[in-house]
Amino acid sequence: MHSTEKTCSRAKHSTPSTTANARQALVQYFTENYPPVKRLKIKDHKNFFVARARYGKRVLHAKAYSLERLVIYFRQEFETKVLALN
């Protein structure tokens, strides 16, 4: 075995996210209250959350360490990119 080869000492498995229900509730809230936004996804990246959505050809993007802050940043992104155009 070469020193550059990696060995895995344990089986890889994924654990279910503890924020899945909260993220799904936020997706439902934004799709109901912000109808022009399409394909909203909120992902949990262990240390931070990322929200991405489409508005026509524009992409709305927000990144935060908590879901509460993510909502604030996503609303700001919506106001600057969507409401400013109308």
N, C-alpha and C positions, 0 to 999 in steps of 0.2 A: 504494500500500500504506500502510495506517495504521500508526502506531508501536506500536499495541497488538497487532497480529497477530504471531504467532510464525512463524519460519521454521526449518525443520529442515535442517541442513547435511549430515546423513548419514542413511543408512537405519537404522531401528530394528531391532535383532535381540536375541534373548536368548541368553545363554550358559548351558550346562548347569551346574547347581550341583555344586560339588565335594563337598558334604556329603550328597548324595542317598542314597548307600549307607548311611552311618552313621545318617541319620534313619530310613531304612526298617528297619534292624536294631533301632533303639530302639522303633519302633512294634510290631514283631513281639515283642520282649521284653516290653513292657507288656501286649499283648493276651494273651500266654501266661501271664504271672505275676500279672496283675491282671484276672481274668475279668469282674468287674462293669463295668469301664470299656469304653465303646463309642465308636466313631467317633473314635478318637484321630488327630489330625493334628499334625505338627510342621512348621512353616514356617520357612524361612530368609529373614530380612529384612536381608540384607547385614551389618548390624552386630550383630544379635541374633537369637535364636531364640524362637519362640512355640509352646507346646504347648497344645492345646485338646482336651478329651474330655468325654463325657457319662457321667453316672452317674444313671440315672433321669431326674429333672427337674433335677438339679443339673448345673452346668457346672464342670469343673475347668480351671484356667487357670494357666500358668506362663510366665515370661519371663526369659531369661538371655542373657548375652553368649557363653557357651560351651555345648556340648552336655553336658559333664560337670556343670556347674552346673544345667542344665535338668533333668537326671535327679534331682538332689537336691531342687530346688524342687518338681518334680512329685510326688515321693514324699511330701514334707511336705504338699502340698495334698491328696493322696490320704488320708494319715493323719488330717488334721484334718477333712475333709469326709465321708469314707466310713467309716473305722474308728471314729471318734468316735460315729457314729450307732448302730453295732451293739453 
